């Protein structure tokens, strides 16, 4: 399993936005993103970067603590140690306080 140095998400929000900043967790440990550009309001685009420098057994985008966050799509780019960066595209999803999105591909 490669070490994940960093990952960047370009998140296009649908009609239900996220009022605050999103969080992620790696291997069960919740973290804030290292960089944020834009907002996750309705119809907005948010770009976030995390630098976990870890071997991910799990990598999750956390749902909001209250309400729902409609994600229209995500472009996820991963930079693993000693490997060429790669990008995956994820489709529509609705996150809430009981749901997280698997990001490790």
Secondary structure by P-SEA (a helix, b strand, c coil): cccccccccbbbbccccccbbbbbbccccccccccccccccccbbbbbbbbcccccccccccccccbbbbbcccbbbbbcccccbbbbbbcbbbbcccbbbbccc
